[in-house]
Amino acid sequence: MLRTIICDDEAPALELMKAMLLDTGSIAVEGAFASAREAVERINAGGIDLAVFDIEMPELSGVEAAAGILADPKPLLVFATAHPEYAVEAFGIDAIDYILKPLDPNRVSKAVEKAERLHRLIAESELDTVPEEEGTRADQLSMLRIRDAGRFYFIPQEDVIWIEAAGDYSLLHTEEKEAAVRRPIKLLENELPADVFVRVHRSAIISVPHIREIRMMQKGEAQILLANDITVRASRSYRDVVQKLVDGI
């Protein structure tokens, strides 16, 4: 069960979101708040896996409230909004998903399923580590050597198909497994070779050698087909990056 906090300044919307989350059977609601400040205070007390914020609130916006979360580790974030244009802003602080109002139970369920998957991967990968003294061997094998709190994660660069943002974590996807490292995608991007790994979305980095097809869509978006039949969406804010990939293929 994901221990969850919900925040929406409109009581009917708050109760509806709570009911839909509980209907999934995967959520334990630890608090439902009309005040963003109270929600953040509860989250910072610790023990929360998922936070669901309405974005447009009078006291603090959901984005502003999320920026005040100091809990370690931070919960996964999902935003709800009646305004699609807020989605870009939401992903700017590594929200894992956003739900458009009016709320749809199927859409809420999909967001919860994603949160469950990411939470499970994070929990599993925290145990999937290699001792520090093997670092030299890993470097010689051209692996991704990612340090986190005295631990080292070793994954061959050529095996990584794409990387997905999950708040304070990044999820590395290979053909064989998925692994989480406690490193925001923005920091991880700066540590990866730019000629191999390219960011095509606020929440996605892809491996260029694994590109199989690029499908240009309307409004500057694109769908990128990768190895293992993985499809990653490229947002329009990264259309120049995608165009360079097209020109280089």
C-alpha positions in Angstrom: 0.0 0.0 0.0 1.3 3.4 -0.9 1.1 5.9 2.0 -0.4 8.9 0.4 -1.2 12.6 1.1 -3.8 14.4 -1.0 -4.1 18.2 -1.2 -6.9 20.2 -3.0 -8.5 23.5 -1.7 -11.9 22.4 -3.1 -13.6 20.0 -0.8 -15.6 18.1 -3.5 -12.5 17.6 -5.6 -10.6 16.5 -2.5 -13.2 13.9 -1.5 -13.5 12.6 -5.1 -9.8 12.1 -5.5 -9.7 10.4 -2.1 -12.5 8.0 -3.1 -10.9 7.2 -6.5 -7.5 6.6 -4.9 -9.0 4.3 -2.3 -10.9 2.4 -5.0 -7.7 1.3 -6.6 -7.0 -0.9 -3.5 -3.3 0.2 -3.5 -3.5 3.5 -1.5 -3.5 4.2 2.2 -4.6 7.8 2.7 -2.5 9.3 5.5 -4.1 12.7 5.2 -6.4 14.8 2.9 -5.7 18.5 3.2 -7.3 21.7 1.9 -4.2 23.6 3.0 -1.0 23.1 1.0 1.1 24.3 4.0 -0.5 21.6 6.2 0.0 19.0 3.6 3.7 19.8 3.2 4.1 19.9 7.0 2.7 16.3 7.2 4.9 15.1 4.3 8.0 16.6 5.9 7.2 14.6 9.1 8.2 11.5 7.0 6.7 8.2 6.0 4.9 9.3 2.9 5.3 7.4 -0.4 3.1 9.4 -2.7 1.8 13.0 -2.7 -1.1 14.1 -5.0 -1.5 17.9 -5.3 -3.9 20.1 -7.1 -1.8 22.7 -8.9 -4.0 25.8 -8.9 -4.6 26.7 -5.2 -4.9 30.2 -3.7 -2.5 29.8 -0.7 0.3 28.0 -2.6 0.2 26.4 -6.0 0.9 22.7 -6.0 4.3 23.3 -7.7 5.2 25.9 -5.0 4.1 23.5 -2.2 6.1 20.6 -3.7 9.2 22.7 -3.8 8.9 23.0 0.0 9.0 19.3 0.6 12.2 18.5 2.6 11.4 14.9 3.6 14.2 12.5 2.8 13.5 10.5 0.7 10.8 12.7 -1.0 7.5 11.1 -2.0 6.7 10.5 -5.6 4.6 13.4 -6.9 1.4 13.4 -9.0 -0.4 16.6 -9.9 -4.1 17.2 -10.7 -5.1 20.2 -12.8 -8.0 21.5 -14.9 -5.4 23.3 -17.1 -3.3 21.1 -19.4 -0.7 23.9 -19.8 0.4 23.3 -16.2 1.7 19.8 -17.2 5.0 21.2 -18.5 5.6 23.1 -15.2 4.7 20.0 -13.2 7.2 17.8 -15.0 9.7 20.6 -14.4 10.1 19.4 -10.8 10.1 15.7 -11.8 6.4 14.9 -11.1 5.9 11.3 -12.2 2.5 12.0 -13.7 -0.4 14.5 -13.9 -4.1 14.0 -14.0 -6.4 16.2 -15.9 -9.7 17.3 -14.3 -12.5 16.4 -14.4 -11.2 13.4 -12.7 -11.5 10.0 -14.5 -11.2 6.8 -12.4 -9.3 5.0 -15.1 -6.8 7.8 -15.4 -6.3 8.0 -11.6 -5.8 4.2 -11.6 -3.1 4.5 -14.3 -1.3 7.1 -12.2 -1.4 4.8 -9.2 -0.1 1.9 -11.2 2.8 3.9 -12.3 3.5 5.1 -8.8 3.4 1.5 -7.6 5.9 0.4 -10.2 8.3 3.2 -9.5 8.0 2.7 -5.7 8.7 -1.0 -6.1 11.7 -0.5 -8.3 13.2 2.0 -5.9 12.7 -0.3 -3.0 14.3 -3.3 -4.9 17.2 -1.3 -6.2 18.2 0.0 -2.9 19.3 -3.6 -2.1 20.9 -4.2 -5.5 24.3 -2.7 -4.9 28.0 -3.6 -5.4 30.8 -3.0 -2.9 32.9 0.2 -3.4 36.2 -1.7 -3.9 34.9 -3.0 -7.3 34.8 0.5 -8.7 38.0 0.2 -10.7 36.9 -3.0 -12.4 33.6 -1.3 -13.3 35.3 1.7 -14.9 37.5 -0.6 -17.0 34.3 -2.3 -18.3 32.8 1.1 -19.4 30.0 0.8 -17.0 27.9 3.6 -15.5 29.4 4.1 -12.1 27.0 6.0 -10.0 27.7 6.7 -6.4 25.0 7.2 -3.8 25.6 7.5 -0.1 28.8 5.4 -0.2 27.3 2.8 -2.5 28.2 2.2 -6.2 25.8 1.1 -9.0 27.5 -0.5 -12.0 25.5 -0.9 -15.2 27.1 -1.2 -18.7 26.4 2.0 -20.6 25.7 0.0 -23.8 22.9 -1.9 -21.9 20.9 1.2 -20.9 18.0 1.8 -23.4 16.5 4.8 -21.6 16.3 6.6 -18.3 13.1 7.7 -16.6 12.7 10.4 -13.9 11.1 9.5 -10.6 11.5 12.5 -8.3 14.8 12.1 -6.4 15.5 8.9 -8.3 16.3 8.0 -11.9 15.2 4.6 -13.3 17.6 2.9 -15.7 15.9 0.6 -18.2 17.8 -2.3 -19.9 16.6 -5.3 -21.8 17.1 -7.5 -18.8 16.0 -5.3 -15.8 15.0 -1.9 -14.4 17.1 -0.3 -11.6 16.7 2.8 -9.6 19.5 5.1 -8.5 19.0 7.9 -6.1 20.0 10.7 -8.4 17.6 13.2 -10.0 17.5 13.0 -13.8 18.8 16.5 -14.2 22.0 15.7 -12.3 22.4 12.3 -14.0 22.1 13.9 -17.4 25.2 16.0 -16.7 27.2 13.0 -15.8 26.4 10.9 -19.0 28.3 11.1 -22.3 26.3 13.6 -24.4 27.0 11.8 -27.6 25.3 8.6 -26.3 22.5 9.8 -24.0 20.1 12.5 -25.1 17.3 14.1 -23.1 14.1 14.2 -25.1 11.6 15.0 -22.3 11.8 16.5 -18.9 11.3 13.0 -17.6 13.2 10.9 -20.2 16.7 10.4 -21.5 17.3 7.9 -24.4 20.3 6.0 -25.6 21.1 7.1 -29.2 22.5 3.6 -30.3 19.2 2.0 -29.2 17.0 4.2 -31.5 15.1 2.2 -34.1 12.6 4.7 -35.4 11.5 8.3 -34.9 7.9 9.3 -35.7 7.3 13.0 -35.9 3.9 14.0 -34.5 1.8 17.1 -34.6 2.7 20.2 -32.5 6.4 19.4 -32.5 6.1 16.2 -30.5 7.6 12.8 -31.5 7.5 9.1 -30.7 10.8 7.4 -30.5 10.9 3.6 -30.9 13.8 2.1 -29.0 15.2 -1.5 -28.7 13.0 -4.0 -26.9 9.9 -2.3 -28.5 10.0 0.6 -26.0 8.4 3.8 -27.1 9.3 7.1 -25.5 7.5 10.4 -26.1 9.6 13.4 -27.0 8.0 16.7 -25.9 7.8 19.7 -28.2 10.2 21.7 -26.0 12.9 19.2 -27.1 11.9 19.3 -30.8 15.3 20.8 -31.8 17.0 17.9 -30.0 14.9 15.4 -31.9 15.5 17.1 -35.2 19.2 16.8 -34.7 18.7 13.1 -34.1 16.7 12.8 -37.3 19.4 14.7 -39.2 22.1 12.4 -37.8 20.4 9.1 -38.6 
